[in-house]
Structures are given as structure tokens and as C-alpha cells.
């Protein structure tokens, strides 16, 4: 899996939800003044199930 954070996996129902999470994470990093905010979305691993599971 991609991402540098080895302790978290974010699971979403749809791909748009994963993209929204990545965008919000990037904007938060920018607001916090993190120098490398443009690539901050890559830190976490996200998985979109795309409606394939009824238990997540």
C-alpha cells in the first residue's frame, strides 16, 4: 500500500469520499503552514470500496 503512515488505513464507501478526504487533508496542511503541503495528501493510505461491501 502507498502512504507513509503505517498505522492508519482510511476506508470510504466511494472514491469521491476518499478524494474529499485527501483534499481536506491537503488544505488543512496548507492552513497549518506545513512547507510540503502540496504532497501532504500522500501521507495516508485510502481505500474506496465503491459499494462492494455492506459492512464498512
N, C-alpha and C positions, 0 to 999 in steps of 0.2 A: 504494500500500500504506500501511497505517497503521503507526504506530510512529515514534519519534523517532530510533532508531538506524539509520543508513543503511548500516552496514557488515555487519550480520548478518541473516540470514533463517533462522529455526529451522523445520525441516521434520520433521513427525511422521507416523506411519502412521495414527493415528486421532485424532479430535477430543478424546477423553478424555486422550490423551497431551499435547496442546497445553494443555488446561486444567490438567493436573497441573503442567506446566512453569510456567505463569503463576502458579499458587498457590504453588509453591515459591519462585519469584522474589519474590513479594509478602511471604511470610513471612521470607525472608532479609533483605529491605529493612527490615522491622519490627525484626528482631533486631539489625540494624546501627545502628538508631536514626535512619534516614532519615525526615525530617519528613513527606514526602509519600508514605509507604509504601503508602497505600491505592490510589494510582493508578500505582504503580511497574510493575505488570504491563503497562501500556500502552506502555512504552518499547521493547519488542521486537516485531518482526513475526513471527507464527507462521503456518504453513501446515500444515493437516492434509489428507493425501491421501485418507484414507478408503478405503484398499485399492485405489486406482485405478492404482497403479504397482508394478511388481515390481523396480524398480531403485533405489528410495530406501531 
